Amino acid sequence: MLLNLNFRVIGETLPDFWQGFLSTLTISLSAFAGAVAIGILACALSLQPARIVRIPAVIYVDVIRATPLLAQLYFLYFGLPYFGVLMPEIMIGVIALSINSGAYVSEIIRSGIMSIPQGQVEASASSGLTYWQQMRLIILPQALRPMVSPLIGQAIVLVKDSSLLSLISILELTRAGQTLANDRFMPVEGLATTAVGYLIIYYGLKFMAAAWLRLNRLSVRH
């Protein structure tokens, strides 16, 4: 099947795919940074004893995880202009991905924090540290180690989810493949090249996860 691909046409459209590849990387990195920030905040609020603070964070996580990303994307894309909020499509896409992935990042961080022995949490509280000082100095540094692999896994999911942004006319990898398929009537070439781009990103993130695990094992031995 690969021998039947028109590599000449693929070569001619490589600049578009390169632009889509860079756009996917930029969108994914920006959205993941936003997701981590949202996840940390949502996790911190969900662990608060006060119900008035905890319940909104829990509702956010449940609602986002229970609804599809496509619905959330369309809600922002069509809903924000309805309320008079206008912004570029790429910004809407980054916000949608950040909000969606932030709910999952929040649960990953919460699981890491909950893995810390309760005795250490109580000791940090009894030492006079504030809640945020406990998180920054005692809890989060220890919780980071088991969180890294799941966070990289979530980053991989976010990269694949970014393909939905092609539906709001953002030029990224999937959109580049669709353009080749529609303009040249070569869907196989377009989809195959798109898949190669995602595979490069996937194995790059997978390599990062493997490198982290190796470093983690070496630090444990020493």
Secondary structure, DSSP 8 states (H G I E B T S, - for coil): -GGGS-HHHHHHTHHHHHHHHHHHHHHHHHHHHHHHHHHHHHHHHHT-S-HHHHHHHHHHHHHHHHS-HHHHHHHHHHHHHHTT----HHHHHHHHHHHHHHHHHHHHHHHHHHTS-HHHHHHHHHTT--HHHIIIIIIHHHHHHHHHHHHHHHHHHHHHHGGGGGGGT--SHHHHHHHHHHHHS-HHHHHHHHHHHHHHHHHHHHHHHHHHHHHHHHHHH-
